[in-house]
Amino acid sequence: MYEITREKPQDAAAIETLLDLSFGPDRHRKTAYKLRENSEAIPELCLVARKEGKLLATISYWPLTIGGKTPALLLGPIAVQPDLQGQGIGVGLIRDTLKIAKERGHKLVILVGDPGYYGKFGFVSAFDQGFQMPGPVESHRFLVCELADGALEGVSGMVEGVPAAKKKSACR
Ligand SMILES: CC(C)(COP(=O)(O)OP(=O)(O)OC[C@H]1O[C@@H](n2cnc3c(N)ncnc32)[C@H](O)[C@@H]1OP(=O)(O)O)[C@@H](O)C(=O)NCCC(=O)NCCS
């Protein structure tokens, strides 16, 4: 069995290796990565799955605003070691982190991913909601999830990253 814990600074190298393996080295050119530039991941929402010291999976969340004022979270990246996919690790990480996010009062989560996978967590089209990304994105993969009833009401516009005041995160 594996354990799910908060990411630690010493996990950084193994996380980068897993993300390169999962998404390729070009991943930094994606629009979702641009949203994370100069930003700081949210430590309590950066989790890893680990077994006997080996990193099996990673998930992180980053701060955003929508339409210049409404706070939201960016989910991702999430990745599971290729030989361990399909065993429920990804679903476990997403459910755990969405629960923590809700408990902490976050109301909206955005991501770019497969609607077939994320629909079961409550993600729907962000494009249909009138959200815009500051770069190319496949519209059907641009998704949003309400963590509080009515959180999407009256919200639309450009999704933007939130630059950190200064880099000092225990996460990333
Ligand atoms: C996507 C990913 C995080 C899912 O984690 P996982 O641990 O393999 O997934 P789980 O075992 O928790 O869930 C498996 C279920 O999701 C389904 N699933 C997995 N990927 C899917 C996808 N892209 N679209 C639709 N369904 C998907 C599986 O068919 C399975 O369904 P079932 O439970 O009905 O059999 C993992 O496969 C991964 O790291 N992929 C490579 C990186 C990536 O694509 N990350 C997501 C970018 S948005």
Ligand as a Chemical Component Dictionary entry (heavy atoms), coordinates in Angstrom:
data_LIG
# 
_chem_comp.id                   LIG 
_chem_comp.type                 NON-POLYMER 
_chem_comp.pdbx_formal_charge   0 
_chem_comp.three_letter_code    LIG 
# 
loop_
_chem_comp_atom.comp_id 
_chem_comp_atom.atom_id 
_chem_comp_atom.alt_atom_id 
_chem_comp_atom.type_symbol 
_chem_comp_atom.charge 
_chem_comp_atom.model_Cartn_x 
_chem_comp_atom.model_Cartn_y 
_chem_comp_atom.model_Cartn_z 
_chem_comp_atom.pdbx_ordinal 
LIG C1  C1  C 0 -4.451  10.846 -15.745 1  
LIG C2  C2  C 0 -3.820  10.130 -14.542 2  
LIG C3  C3  C 0 -3.332  11.167 -13.536 3  
LIG C4  C4  C 0 -4.913  9.290  -13.888 4  
LIG O1  O1  O 0 -4.368  8.649  -12.738 5  
LIG P1  P1  P 0 -4.605  7.081  -12.526 6  
LIG O2  O2  O 0 -4.105  6.723  -11.189 7  
LIG O3  O3  O 0 -4.041  6.339  -13.684 8  
LIG O4  O4  O 0 -6.189  7.015  -12.599 9  
LIG P2  P2  P 0 -7.131  6.195  -11.642 10 
LIG O5  O5  O 0 -6.618  4.790  -11.520 11 
LIG O6  O6  O 0 -7.365  6.912  -10.392 12 
LIG O7  O7  O 0 -8.473  6.212  -12.469 13 
LIG C5  C5  C 0 -8.603  5.298  -13.484 14 
LIG C6  C6  C 0 -9.938  5.511  -14.149 15 
LIG O8  O8  O 0 -9.874  6.707  -14.903 16 
LIG C7  C7  C 0 -10.034 6.408  -16.284 17 
LIG N1  N1  N 0 -9.141  7.281  -17.027 18 
LIG C8  C8  C 0 -7.810  7.411  -16.914 19 
LIG N2  N2  N 0 -7.360  8.342  -17.793 20 
LIG C9  C9  C 0 -8.451  8.812  -18.435 21 
LIG C10 C10 C 0 -8.646  9.767  -19.447 22 
LIG N3  N3  N 0 -7.627  10.453 -19.975 23 
LIG N4  N4  N 0 -9.926  9.995  -19.889 24 
LIG C11 C11 C 0 -10.966 9.308  -19.376 25 
LIG N5  N5  N 0 -10.836 8.380  -18.401 26 
LIG C12 C12 C 0 -9.590  8.130  -17.952 27 
LIG C13 C13 C 0 -9.653  4.957  -16.402 28 
LIG O9  O9  O 0 -10.257 4.354  -17.528 29 
LIG C14 C14 C 0 -10.211 4.383  -15.110 30 
LIG O10 O10 O 0 -11.615 4.253  -15.181 31 
LIG P3  P3  P 0 -12.371 3.100  -14.331 32 
LIG O11 O11 O 0 -12.089 3.396  -12.885 33 
LIG O12 O12 O 0 -13.791 3.306  -14.686 34 
LIG O13 O13 O 0 -11.780 1.831  -14.784 35 
LIG C15 C15 C 0 -2.659  9.191  -14.946 36 
LIG O14 O14 O 0 -3.144  8.236  -15.847 37 
LIG C16 C16 C 0 -1.472  9.907  -15.543 38 
LIG O15 O15 O 0 -0.541  10.272 -14.829 39 
LIG N6  N6  N 0 -1.442  10.112 -16.869 40 
LIG C17 C17 C 0 -0.331  10.768 -17.522 41 
LIG C18 C18 C 0 -0.284  12.233 -17.181 42 
LIG C19 C19 C 0 -1.609  12.916 -17.461 43 
LIG O16 O16 O 0 -2.212  12.737 -18.517 44 
LIG N7  N7  N 0 -2.062  13.711 -16.466 45 
LIG C20 C20 C 0 -3.323  14.400 -16.520 46 
LIG C21 C21 C 0 -3.203  15.634 -17.333 47 
LIG S1  S1  S 0 -4.641  16.593 -17.200 48 
# 
loop_
_chem_comp_bond.comp_id 
_chem_comp_bond.atom_id_1 
_chem_comp_bond.atom_id_2 
_chem_comp_bond.value_order 
_chem_comp_bond.pdbx_ordinal 
LIG C1  C2  SING 1  
LIG C2  C3  SING 2  
LIG C2  C4  SING 3  
LIG C2  C15 SING 4  
LIG C4  O1  SING 5  
LIG O1  P1  SING 6  
LIG P1  O2  DOUB 7  
LIG P1  O3  SING 8  
LIG P1  O4  SING 9  
LIG O4  P2  SING 10 
LIG P2  O5  DOUB 11 
LIG P2  O6  SING 12 
LIG P2  O7  SING 13 
LIG O7  C5  SING 14 
LIG C5  C6  SING 15 
LIG C6  O8  SING 16 
LIG C6  C14 SING 17 
LIG O8  C7  SING 18 
LIG C7  N1  SING 19 
LIG C7  C13 SING 20 
LIG N1  C8  SING 21 
LIG N1  C12 SING 22 
LIG C8  N2  DOUB 23 
LIG N2  C9  SING 24 
LIG C9  C10 SING 25 
LIG C9  C12 DOUB 26 
LIG C10 N3  SING 27 
LIG C10 N4  DOUB 28 
LIG N4  C11 SING 29 
LIG C11 N5  DOUB 30 
LIG N5  C12 SING 31 
LIG C13 O9  SING 32 
LIG C13 C14 SING 33 
LIG C14 O10 SING 34 
LIG O10 P3  SING 35 
LIG P3  O11 DOUB 36 
LIG P3  O12 SING 37 
LIG P3  O13 SING 38 
LIG C15 O14 SING 39 
LIG C15 C16 SING 40 
LIG C16 O15 DOUB 41 
LIG C16 N6  SING 42 
LIG N6  C17 SING 43 
LIG C17 C18 SING 44 
LIG C18 C19 SING 45 
LIG C19 O16 DOUB 46 
LIG C19 N7  SING 47 
LIG N7  C20 SING 48 
LIG C20 C21 SING 49 
LIG C21 S1  SING 50 
# 
